[in-house]
Amino acid sequence: MRSFALVIAVVLAGCSPRGELAYGPLPEARTLPVFVGSTRAPTAGDPASFDWKRSEALRLARFDVAVPPDHQPGTLEIPNPRRSIDPRRDFLVARSEQFRTDAAFRADLRRQLARSGGEAVVFVHGYNTNFAEGLFRFTQLAADFDLEGALVHYAWPSRAQVMGYAYDHDSVLFSRDGLTDLLHEVRAAGAKRIILVGHSMGGFLTMEALRQLALQGDRATLGRIAGVVLISPDIDVGVFRSQARDIGALPQPFIVFTSQRDRALGLSARVAGEDTRLGNLHDINPVADLRVMMVDTAAYDTRGGHFNIGNSPALIRLLRGSQGLAKTLERDQSRHHDPFARAALTVRNATQIVLQPIEAIGDAIN
């Protein structure tokens, strides 16, 4: 484990220095409200923020985050203690509110849901992530992809240290109740459709929460899940199959963004004595009986390939601008008009799409 952590430190060197919350947006900045449910303990001396320690209570909050005017898609401009804050470049908190009651949280979220057509997007961050990084990363994704749903972030207690892999894994198990409780709150606020998005170890937590809902017979909440997106999920393939079996019919669409060259997952697999994790699976046969869409983003690998969907400007442009991809995800039958058709493979219930470099697609996405 120690040698693994040292190698990961090199792979994820870009995570240091760590991000931190900062306040004070420019008036012209676009502000996005992000609702938060967290099983992190409050930060000592700053009850408006959260640290790495675990809390049995689910704390509910709202952060209005200012997207910097000079923001470029695929970049996470985040304040850190090694430089001065730049309001034109950095994501900043315009205001925050801690809800004292579940009812107050639901009432505020209900108003936001009314503006978003009843859809909520719930994001679950990954390993080695502090509160500010998870909050700002989700806001960046929402801005880059112009997400229309009400934004809800589940902040579980990651140690936010390279050496904290085991702590984070235990925190995922600790945090299952918190995530299911948050989903209950989102449903109670009136969400008609909930899109679940989990990154890395957050994908494992997402699957565990779905499994827990199924085992509890909570079909009312499961019935609101209108799609699942796992980004570079750090999950053993056998464990994923077991989770899927307990869940039953997987929510649709169920999309897994992978990269066969994901260095972090390659290291994770080696430490586990395996060849692959779900997020760098190169052969869909192990999941062919499951109704899943595997989308290989290796052609857009950026910074180690562990978060291509958020780090690659070209991939963001592709996913935002392509009607071809939308048709492929819907399994449109007229694939001879689809620029992605040459890269689509269906085996039983599963489909694998290997995205082509944007220059190979040309004007098809414009």
C-alpha positions as CSV (number, residue, x, y, z in Angstrom):
1,M,0.0,0.0,0.0
2,R,2.8,2.4,0.8
3,S,4.5,1.9,-2.6
4,F,1.2,2.3,-4.3
5,A,0.6,5.6,-2.6
6,L,4.0,6.9,-3.6
7,V,3.4,6.1,-7.2
8,I,-0.1,7.6,-7.1
9,A,1.5,10.8,-5.7
10,V,3.5,11.1,-8.9
11,V,0.5,10.3,-11.1
12,L,-1.8,12.8,-9.3
13,A,0.9,15.5,-8.6
14,G,-1.5,18.0,-10.1
15,C,-3.7,17.7,-7.1
16,S,-1.2,19.6,-4.9
17,P,-1.5,22.3,-3.6
18,R,-5.0,21.5,-2.4
19,G,-8.0,23.7,-3.2
20,E,-9.8,25.7,-0.7
21,L,-13.0,27.7,-0.4
22,A,-12.8,31.4,-1.1
23,Y,-15.5,34.0,-1.2
24,G,-16.1,37.1,-3.3
25,P,-17.3,36.8,-6.9
26,L,-17.3,39.5,-9.7
27,P,-20.8,40.9,-10.4
28,E,-20.6,39.7,-14.0
29,A,-19.8,36.1,-13.0
30,R,-22.4,33.4,-13.7
31,T,-23.6,31.9,-10.4
32,L,-24.8,28.3,-10.0
33,P,-26.6,27.1,-6.8
34,V,-25.3,23.8,-5.6
35,F,-27.2,21.9,-2.9
36,V,-25.0,19.8,-0.6
37,G,-25.5,16.8,1.6
38,S,-22.5,15.7,3.5
39,T,-21.4,13.2,6.1
40,R,-18.2,15.2,6.6
41,A,-17.8,16.9,10.0
42,P,-17.8,20.7,10.0
43,T,-14.4,22.4,9.7
44,A,-13.1,23.6,13.1
45,G,-13.4,27.4,13.1
46,D,-15.4,27.5,9.9
47,P,-18.8,25.8,10.3
48,A,-19.7,26.8,6.8
49,S,-17.2,24.3,5.4
50,F,-16.5,20.6,5.9
51,D,-13.3,18.6,6.6
52,W,-12.2,15.0,6.3
53,K,-13.6,13.6,9.5
54,R,-16.7,11.5,9.5
55,S,-20.1,12.6,10.8
56,E,-23.0,10.2,11.4
57,A,-25.4,13.1,10.8
58,L,-26.2,14.1,7.2
59,R,-25.6,17.9,7.0
60,L,-27.5,19.9,4.4
61,A,-26.3,23.1,2.9
62,R,-26.4,25.3,-0.2
63,F,-23.4,27.0,-1.9
64,D,-23.9,29.5,-4.7
65,V,-20.7,29.2,-6.7
66,A,-19.5,31.8,-9.1
67,V,-18.1,30.5,-12.4
68,P,-15.1,32.8,-13.3
69,P,-15.7,35.0,-16.4
70,D,-12.4,33.8,-17.9
71,H,-13.1,30.1,-17.3
72,Q,-12.1,27.7,-20.1
73,P,-13.8,24.3,-20.5
74,G,-11.7,21.4,-19.2
75,T,-9.9,23.5,-16.6
76,L,-10.7,23.7,-12.9
77,E,-9.5,27.1,-11.7
78,I,-9.6,26.7,-7.9
79,P,-8.2,28.9,-5.2
80,N,-5.2,27.6,-3.3
81,P,-3.0,29.0,-0.5
82,R,0.1,29.4,-2.7
83,R,-1.2,32.3,-4.8
84,S,-3.5,35.2,-4.7
85,I,-7.2,34.8,-5.6
86,D,-8.0,35.9,-9.1
87,P,-11.8,36.5,-9.3
88,R,-11.7,36.4,-13.1
89,R,-10.1,33.0,-13.1
90,D,-11.0,31.2,-9.9
91,F,-14.3,29.5,-8.9
92,L,-15.5,31.3,-5.8
93,V,-18.4,31.0,-3.3
94,A,-20.8,33.9,-3.6
95,R,-22.8,32.8,-0.6
96,S,-23.5,29.7,1.5
97,E,-26.2,28.6,3.8
98,Q,-26.5,25.8,6.3
99,F,-30.0,24.4,6.7
100,R,-31.1,23.8,10.2
101,T,-33.9,21.4,9.2
102,D,-34.6,18.9,6.5
103,A,-37.8,20.8,5.7
104,A,-35.9,24.0,4.9
105,F,-33.5,22.1,2.6
106,R,-36.4,20.5,0.8
107,A,-38.3,23.8,0.4
108,D,-35.3,25.6,-1.1
109,L,-34.5,22.6,-3.4
110,R,-38.2,22.4,-4.4
111,R,-38.0,26.0,-5.8
112,Q,-34.9,25.1,-7.8
113,L,-36.5,21.9,-9.1
114,A,-39.4,24.0,-10.3
115,R,-37.0,26.0,-12.5
116,S,-35.3,22.9,-13.8
117,G,-38.3,20.9,-15.0
118,G,-38.2,18.6,-12.0
119,E,-34.7,17.1,-12.8
120,A,-31.9,16.8,-10.3
121,V,-28.3,15.9,-11.0
122,V,-26.6,14.3,-8.0
123,F,-22.7,14.2,-8.1
124,V,-20.6,11.9,-5.9
125,H,-16.9,12.8,-5.9
126,G,-13.9,10.4,-5.9
127,Y,-10.9,9.5,-3.9
128,N,-8.4,12.0,-2.5
129,T,-10.8,15.0,-2.7
130,N,-11.4,17.7,-0.2
131,F,-14.7,19.5,0.2
132,A,-13.7,22.6,-1.9
133,E,-12.4,20.4,-4.7
134,G,-15.5,18.3,-4.9
135,L,-17.8,21.3,-4.8
136,F,-15.9,23.3,-7.5
137,R,-15.3,20.2,-9.7
138,F,-19.1,19.6,-9.9
139,T,-19.7,23.2,-10.6
140,Q,-17.1,23.1,-13.4
141,L,-18.8,20.1,-15.0
142,A,-22.2,21.8,-14.7
143,A,-20.9,24.9,-16.4
144,D,-18.9,23.0,-19.1
145,F,-21.9,20.8,-20.0
146,D,-24.5,23.4,-19.3
147,L,-26.4,21.0,-17.1
148,E,-30.1,21.9,-16.7
149,G,-31.1,20.0,-13.6
150,A,-30.9,21.2,-10.0
151,L,-27.4,20.6,-8.8
152,V,-26.9,18.4,-5.7
153,H,-23.5,17.4,-4.4
154,Y,-22.9,14.5,-2.0
155,A,-19.7,15.3,-0.1
156,W,-18.5,12.1,1.7
157,P,-15.5,12.2,4.1
158,S,-12.4,11.6,1.9
159,R,-9.2,12.0,3.7
160,A,-7.9,14.1,0.8
161,Q,-4.4,12.6,1.1
162,V,-2.6,10.2,-1.3
163,M,-1.9,7.9,1.7
164,G,-5.6,7.9,2.6
165,Y,-6.7,5.3,0.1
166,A,-7.8,2.8,2.8
167,Y,-9.4,5.5,4.8
168,D,-11.4,6.6,1.8
169,H,-12.5,3.1,1.0
170,D,-13.8,2.7,4.5
171,S,-15.5,6.1,4.2
172,V,-17.4,4.9,1.2
173,L,-18.9,2.1,3.2
174,F,-19.6,4.5,6.1
175,S,-21.3,6.9,3.7
176,R,-23.9,4.6,2.1
177,D,-26.6,5.6,4.5
178,G,-25.9,9.3,3.9
179,L,-26.2,9.1,0.2
180,T,-29.5,7.1,0.3
181,D,-30.8,9.6,2.9
182,L,-29.8,12.5,0.5
183,L,-31.6,10.7,-2.4
184,H,-34.7,10.5,-0.1
185,E,-34.5,14.2,0.5
186,V,-34.2,15.0,-3.2
187,R,-37.2,12.8,-3.9
188,A,-39.2,14.4,-1.1
189,A,-38.4,17.8,-2.5
190,G,-40.3,16.8,-5.6
191,A,-37.6,15.6,-8.0
192,K,-39.3,13.7,-10.9
193,R,-36.0,12.5,-12.4
194,I,-32.7,12.0,-10.6
195,I,-29.4,11.6,-12.6
196,L,-26.7,10.0,-10.5
197,V,-23.1,10.8,-11.5
198,G,-20.2,9.1,-9.6
199,H,-16.5,9.6,-10.3
200,S,-13.7,7.1,-9.4
201,M,-14.4,5.7,-5.8
202,G,-17.6,7.8,-5.9
203,G,-18.8,5.4,-8.6
204,F,-18.3,2.5,-6.0
205,L,-20.4,4.5,-3.5
206,T,-23.0,5.2,-6.1
207,M,-23.4,1.5,-6.8
208,E,-23.5,0.7,-3.1
209,A,-26.3,3.2,-2.5
210,L,-28.4,1.8,-5.4
211,R,-27.8,-1.7,-4.1
212,Q,-28.9,-0.6,-0.6
213,L,-32.1,1.0,-1.9
214,A,-32.9,-2.2,-3.8
215,L,-32.2,-4.4,-0.8
216,Q,-34.5,-2.2,1.3
217,G,-37.2,-2.5,-1.3
218,D,-37.2,1.3,-1.8
219,R,-38.7,1.2,-5.3
220,A,-40.2,4.7,-4.8
221,T,-36.7,6.2,-4.8
222,L,-35.2,3.8,-7.3
223,G,-38.1,4.7,-9.6
224,R,-36.9,8.3,-9.7
225,I,-33.4,7.4,-10.9
226,A,-33.6,8.4,-14.6
227,G,-30.0,7.6,-15.4
228,V,-26.6,6.7,-14.0
229,V,-23.2,7.9,-15.2
230,L,-20.0,6.4,-13.8
231,I,-16.8,8.2,-14.6
232,S,-13.6,6.1,-14.3
233,P,-15.2,3.9,-11.7
234,D,-12.7,2.4,-9.2
235,I,-14.7,-0.9,-8.8
236,D,-13.7,-4.5,-9.1
237,V,-15.6,-6.0,-12.0
238,G,-16.8,-8.9,-10.0
239,V,-18.1,-6.6,-7.2
240,F,-19.8,-4.5,-9.9
241,R,-21.6,-7.6,-11.2
242,S,-22.7,-8.5,-7.7
243,Q,-24.0,-5.0,-7.0
244,A,-25.9,-5.0,-10.3
245,R,-27.4,-8.4,-9.5
246,D,-28.8,-7.0,-6.2
247,I,-30.1,-3.9,-7.9
248,G,-32.0,-5.8,-10.5
249,A,-33.0,-3.8,-13.6
250,L,-30.3,-1.1,-13.8
251,P,-31.6,2.5,-14.3
252,Q,-31.5,3.6,-17.9
253,P,-29.5,5.0,-19.5
254,F,-26.5,3.5,-17.5
255,I,-23.3,4.9,-19.0
256,V,-19.7,4.1,-17.9
257,F,-17.0,6.4,-19.1
258,T,-13.7,4.4,-19.3
259,S,-10.2,4.7,-20.5
260,Q,-8.0,1.7,-21.2
261,R,-5.0,3.9,-20.4
262,D,-6.2,5.3,-17.1
263,R,-3.0,5.2,-15.1
264,A,-4.6,5.6,-11.6
265,L,-6.9,2.6,-12.2
266,G,-4.1,0.6,-13.7
267,L,-2.2,1.1,-10.4
268,S,-5.3,0.3,-8.3
269,A,-5.8,-2.9,-10.3
270,R,-2.2,-4.0,-9.7
271,V,-2.4,-3.4,-6.0
272,A,-5.6,-5.5,-5.9
273,G,-3.8,-8.3,-7.9
274,E,-6.1,-7.8,-10.9
275,D,-5.7,-6.8,-14.5
276,T,-8.4,-4.2,-14.7
277,R,-11.0,-2.2,-12.8
278,L,-14.4,-1.4,-14.3
279,G,-13.2,2.0,-15.3
280,N,-10.3,0.7,-17.5
281,L,-12.1,-2.4,-18.8
282,H,-11.0,-3.1,-22.4
283,D,-13.3,-6.0,-23.1
284,I,-17.0,-5.8,-22.5
285,N,-17.6,-9.5,-22.4
286,P,-17.4,-9.6,-18.5
287,V,-20.4,-7.2,-18.4
288,A,-22.1,-8.3,-21.6
289,D,-25.2,-9.6,-19.9
290,L,-25.8,-6.2,-18.2
291,R,-27.6,-3.4,-19.9
292,V,-24.8,-0.9,-19.8
293,M,-23.1,1.5,-22.2
294,M,-19.3,1.5,-22.0
295,V,-17.7,4.6,-23.6
296,D,-13.9,4.5,-24.0
297,T,-12.4,7.9,-23.9
298,A,-8.8,6.9,-24.2
299,A,-8.4,9.0,-27.4
300,Y,-8.9,12.0,-25.2
301,D,-6.6,11.1,-22.3
302,T,-5.6,14.1,-20.3
303,R,-3.6,14.2,-17.1
304,G,-3.4,10.4,-16.7
305,G,-6.8,9.6,-18.1
306,H,-8.6,9.4,-14.8
307,F,-11.1,12.3,-15.5
308,N,-11.1,12.8,-19.2
309,I,-14.8,14.0,-19.3
310,G,-13.8,16.9,-17.1
311,N,-10.2,17.6,-18.2
312,S,-10.3,17.3,-22.0
313,P,-11.6,20.4,-23.8
314,A,-11.9,18.4,-27.0
315,L,-13.9,15.7,-25.3
316,I,-16.2,18.2,-23.7
317,R,-16.7,19.8,-27.1
318,L,-17.5,16.4,-28.6
319,L,-20.0,15.4,-26.0
320,R,-21.7,18.8,-25.9
321,G,-21.9,19.3,-29.7
322,S,-22.5,15.9,-31.2
323,Q,-26.0,14.8,-32.2
324,G,-24.2,11.7,-33.4
325,L,-23.2,10.6,-29.9
326,A,-26.8,11.3,-28.6
327,K,-28.2,9.0,-31.3
328,T,-25.6,6.3,-30.5
329,L,-26.5,6.4,-26.8
330,E,-30.1,6.0,-27.7
331,R,-29.1,3.0,-29.9
332,D,-30.4,4.7,-33.0
333,Q,-30.7,2.2,-35.8
334,S,-29.7,4.7,-38.6
335,R,-26.0,4.3,-37.7
336,H,-24.8,4.8,-41.2
337,H,-25.3,8.5,-40.6
338,D,-23.6,8.4,-37.2
339,P,-20.0,9.5,-37.0
340,F,-19.5,7.2,-34.0
341,A,-21.0,4.1,-35.6
342,R,-17.7,2.7,-36.8
343,A,-16.6,2.5,-33.1
344,A,-19.7,0.9,-31.6
345,L,-19.8,-2.8,-30.6
346,T,-22.8,-4.5,-29.1
347,V,-22.4,-7.8,-27.3
348,R,-25.7,-9.2,-25.9
349,N,-27.1,-6.4,-23.6
350,A,-24.0,-4.3,-23.4
351,T,-22.7,-1.7,-25.9
352,Q,-19.1,-0.4,-26.1
353,I,-18.3,2.8,-27.9
354,V,-14.6,3.7,-28.5
355,L,-14.6,7.5,-29.2
356,Q,-12.5,8.6,-32.1
357,P,-10.2,11.6,-32.0
358,I,-12.1,14.7,-32.8
359,E,-10.0,15.4,-35.9
360,A,-11.1,12.0,-37.3
361,I,-14.8,13.1,-37.0
362,G,-14.3,16.4,-38.6
363,D,-17.3,18.6,-39.2
364,A,-19.8,16.0,-38.1
365,I,-20.0,17.5,-34.6
366,N,-20.3,21.1,-35.8
